[in-house]
Amino acid sequence: LPEGRNTWRFVSGQASPEAARRAAQEGCDRDANALSPGLTCRIAALDGTIIDAPPGIPRIEPRGQAIGPFRSAPFLYRHGPAAAQAVIVWSHGYGGSGSDQRTTPIPGFLGPLNDAGWDVFRFDRDPLEDDIATALPRLERGLPQLRAAGYRGIVLAGQSRGGWQSILAASEQPELVDAVIAAAPAAHGESGQSNNHGVAMADFRRVLSGLPADRVRLAVLLFDNDGYDPNPGERAAFLAELAASRTAPTMTLWPNTGPVGHSGAHDWRFTQRHTCCMLTFLRAP
């Protein structure tokens, strides 16, 4: 646009390339039309390959390697155990037994971390087997396999239920886990529903207090208007209190502008503004 504004959209997990094109085109056209009536978008890339790219631009092939219950994130570079700084295991959230989260995209901030030397694997779960009692043991059984493959360090990262399970796994196997990145960790349902959300804060304190103070690095990402967080301010205050007693690097990010909501870590503004914080957190002495 003449004013310098622009819009873009990407989709993933579609049934076919044609479905991906259609979903991306329709979504981006809606956004563009809202900026300027009649404006449309063009498809720039499909499966990581730039359309109409100049000669010499390589095609990006999806990676499909698996180690135990983990599979390498498609379209990210794989450094390999010998060269990688460490491996990050990303765990998606839980959408109920009728919502399959295995095709949901990873957050953007993992891309620059991959560029900086971290391999990224996904811990995808069948929605019918995604209760904590089933998924947590699978996650924990996979960690020794990553070490056996040669990775020098393991970072457990996840959003919502995935972040909560990452904390639990690190608490139970701290000798195998170097760091946890928990984005909007939750395991108690939406705040406005009648359930056991009243104990959410008490459980949040309990699971975090189980992490060894001198062994596992901890980063927690909080967001305003998160329907699964009863009180981000109370969580932030507890994390500040916890950090004072920990010797392992500890960080809380609670953006006061930009990304909000339960999926705030997937917002491009979080990637743009806070990825350097994440990199410093992982590299700090």
DRENGU-408385 format. One line per field, with one value per residue (C-alpha): residue number from 1; chain; x, y, z. Coordinates in steps of 0.02 Angstrom, whole numbers. Layout:
residues N
num <- NUM|...
cadena <- A|...
u <- X|...
v <- Y|...
w <- Z|...
***
This chain:
residues 285
num <- 1|2|3|4|5|6|7|8|9|10|11|12|13|14|15|16|17|18|19|20|21|22|23|24|25|26|27|28|29|30|31|32|33|34|35|36|37|38|39|40|41|42|43|44|45|46|47|48|49|50|51|52|53|54|55|56|57|58|59|60|61|62|63|64|65|66|67|68|69|70|71|72|73|74|75|76|77|78|79|80|81|82|83|84|85|86|87|88|89|90|91|92|93|94|95|96|97|98|99|100|101|102|103|104|105|106|107|108|109|110|111|112|113|114|115|116|117|118|119|120|121|122|123|124|125|126|127|128|129|130|131|132|133|134|135|136|137|138|139|140|141|142|143|144|145|146|147|148|149|150|151|152|153|154|155|156|157|158|159|160|161|162|163|164|165|166|167|168|169|170|171|172|173|174|175|176|177|178|179|180|181|182|183|184|185|186|187|188|189|190|191|192|193|194|195|196|197|198|199|200|201|202|203|204|205|206|207|208|209|210|211|212|213|214|215|216|217|218|219|220|221|222|223|224|225|226|227|228|229|230|231|232|233|234|235|236|237|238|239|240|241|242|243|244|245|246|247|248|249|250|251|252|253|254|255|256|257|258|259|260|261|262|263|264|265|266|267|268|269|270|271|272|273|274|275|276|277|278|279|280|281|282|283|284|285
cadena <- A|A|A|A|A|A|A|A|A|A|A|A|A|A|A|A|A|A|A|A|A|A|A|A|A|A|A|A|A|A|A|A|A|A|A|A|A|A|A|A|A|A|A|A|A|A|A|A|A|A|A|A|A|A|A|A|A|A|A|A|A|A|A|A|A|A|A|A|A|A|A|A|A|A|A|A|A|A|A|A|A|A|A|A|A|A|A|A|A|A|A|A|A|A|A|A|A|A|A|A|A|A|A|A|A|A|A|A|A|A|A|A|A|A|A|A|A|A|A|A|A|A|A|A|A|A|A|A|A|A|A|A|A|A|A|A|A|A|A|A|A|A|A|A|A|A|A|A|A|A|A|A|A|A|A|A|A|A|A|A|A|A|A|A|A|A|A|A|A|A|A|A|A|A|A|A|A|A|A|A|A|A|A|A|A|A|A|A|A|A|A|A|A|A|A|A|A|A|A|A|A|A|A|A|A|A|A|A|A|A|A|A|A|A|A|A|A|A|A|A|A|A|A|A|A|A|A|A|A|A|A|A|A|A|A|A|A|A|A|A|A|A|A|A|A|A|A|A|A|A|A|A|A|A|A|A|A|A|A|A|A|A|A|A|A|A|A|A|A|A|A|A|A|A|A|A|A|A|A|A|A|A|A|A|A
u <- 0|59|57|183|61|53|-26|19|-49|16|-73|-13|-80|-195|-251|-170|-69|-228|-317|-168|-168|-355|-351|-202|-275|-446|-380|-251|-376|-495|-356|-298|-474|-498|-345|-397|-557|-517|-338|-286|-134|-24|45|231|287|221|301|447|485|474|358|439|606|761|876|989|868|863|704|671|624|521|618|541|665|598|684|570|403|476|486|593|501|470|563|685|869|934|1109|1122|1169|1356|1341|1183|1189|1049|879|714|561|402|237|74|-79|-233|-395|-502|-529|-610|-471|-311|-166|-32|-33|-30|120|263|286|395|527|587|646|784|833|852|959|1067|1105|961|876|687|580|393|304|138|-2|-158|-304|-379|-220|-177|-222|-77|-76|-40|60|178|255|280|370|480|521|581|708|841|826|875|1028|1069|1060|1200|1116|1214|1065|875|754|571|456|269|109|-37|-48|115|202|126|184|357|372|312|434|580|533|531|688|796|955|901|826|926|787|598|506|322|209|43|54|-118|-207|-371|-485|-555|-572|-755|-814|-872|-728|-580|-499|-500|-350|-255|-142|-105|-59|47|147|162|227|353|414|459|596|772|829|1006|984|844|830|652|564|378|282|125|-4|-148|-325|-277|-439|-345|-244|-347|-225|-64|-14|-20|79|210|227|252|382|478|475|531|672|745|775|839|1019|977|935|752|649|470|407|242|225|136|98|70|31|-112|-216|-181|-84|17|182|131|106|237|263|321|447|508|524|572|672|835|777|747|920|1004|907|970|1150|1172|1308
v <- 0|180|213|73|-47|-228|-393|-575|-744|-922|-1086|-1261|-1436|-1433|-1591|-1545|-1407|-1346|-1332|-1238|-1115|-1086|-1059|-941|-842|-822|-772|-649|-571|-536|-449|-351|-297|-231|-120|-63|-120|-222|-262|-445|-552|-668|-837|-816|-991|-1167|-1298|-1180|-1160|-985|-978|-905|-899|-845|-986|-1058|-1040|-1215|-1308|-1340|-1520|-1563|-1659|-1819|-1893|-1962|-2001|-2097|-2005|-1846|-1793|-1657|-1495|-1484|-1347|-1308|-1344|-1497|-1471|-1647|-1701|-1672|-1493|-1429|-1320|-1430|-1495|-1406|-1517|-1419|-1479|-1410|-1369|-1475|-1438|-1580|-1755|-1685|-1564|-1632|-1515|-1616|-1503|-1337|-1228|-1200|-1021|-906|-878|-1058|-1017|-895|-1015|-1149|-1028|-1002|-1187|-1273|-1422|-1422|-1578|-1590|-1694|-1724|-1820|-1906|-1808|-1970|-2006|-1831|-1835|-1797|-1973|-2043|-1906|-1862|-2038|-2041|-1874|-1934|-2099|-2005|-1895|-2032|-2071|-1893|-1907|-2076|-1997|-1880|-1717|-1627|-1530|-1539|-1392|-1431|-1298|-1292|-1192|-1213|-1398|-1427|-1299|-1372|-1547|-1480|-1413|-1578|-1681|-1569|-1582|-1772|-1792|-1639|-1735|-1745|-1571|-1410|-1282|-1259|-1128|-1128|-1017|-981|-1145|-1211|-1371|-1315|-1259|-1087|-961|-924|-1105|-1198|-1317|-1335|-1173|-1111|-1221|-1167|-1044|-1167|-1299|-1173|-1139|-1325|-1380|-1239|-1266|-1444|-1383|-1395|-1217|-1246|-1359|-1317|-1147|-1081|-959|-926|-822|-733|-636|-521|-574|-758|-852|-994|-885|-830|-691|-657|-525|-651|-774|-642|-595|-777|-800|-648|-723|-891|-813|-736|-909|-993|-998|-1066|-930|-883|-767|-707|-617|-524|-404|-242|-205|-311|-497|-548|-703|-885|-901|-742|-832|-871|-685|-616|-468|-584|-660|-490|-412|-554|-686|-605|-624|-808|-829|-738|-846|-1007|-947|-860|-932
w <- 0|-28|160|185|266|215|265|246|296|306|336|379|405|254|164|-2|-86|-170|-2|70|-75|-59|130|121|-24|53|224|157|36|180|277|125|80|256|230|57|-32|-186|-134|-153|-108|-209|-157|-122|-70|-53|62|91|-94|-167|-317|-474|-383|-481|-541|-408|-261|-182|-143|41|78|232|364|428|550|714|879|994|1007|932|749|676|635|447|351|491|471|560|629|699|876|854|790|876|1031|1099|1047|1081|1100|1060|1135|1066|1170|1202|1110|1173|1105|947|900|824|864|774|621|715|674|795|858|754|888|866|689|744|883|750|648|803|820|907|825|844|865|895|1026|937|1023|961|1037|1101|1199|1255|1438|1555|1627|1453|1368|1511|1525|1335|1344|1486|1402|1249|1338|1363|1178|1134|1246|1171|997|1050|1097|1232|1298|1299|1306|1337|1266|1242|1240|1361|1408|1316|1426|1584|1537|1498|1676|1748|1644|1691|1875|1866|1758|1794|1757|1574|1549|1539|1514|1505|1401|1453|1349|1437|1535|1580|1629|1708|1567|1529|1669|1633|1641|1794|1830|1947|1890|2069|2107|1952|2043|2183|2055|1958|2116|2152|1981|1971|2148|2096|1978|2051|2089|2031|1880|1758|1674|1675|1558|1575|1447|1510|1411|1452|1401|1416|1446|1530|1650|1802|1849|1751|1878|2020|1917|1877|2061|2109|1971|2035|2209|2140|2038|2194|2266|2107|2049|1876|1747|1767|1657|1647|1491|1509|1360|1403|1220|1066|1081|1195|1224|1254|1090|1113|1089|909|871|749|865|1003|883|826|999|1115|1020|1075|1256|1226|1148|1292|1416|1335|1316|1484|1599
***
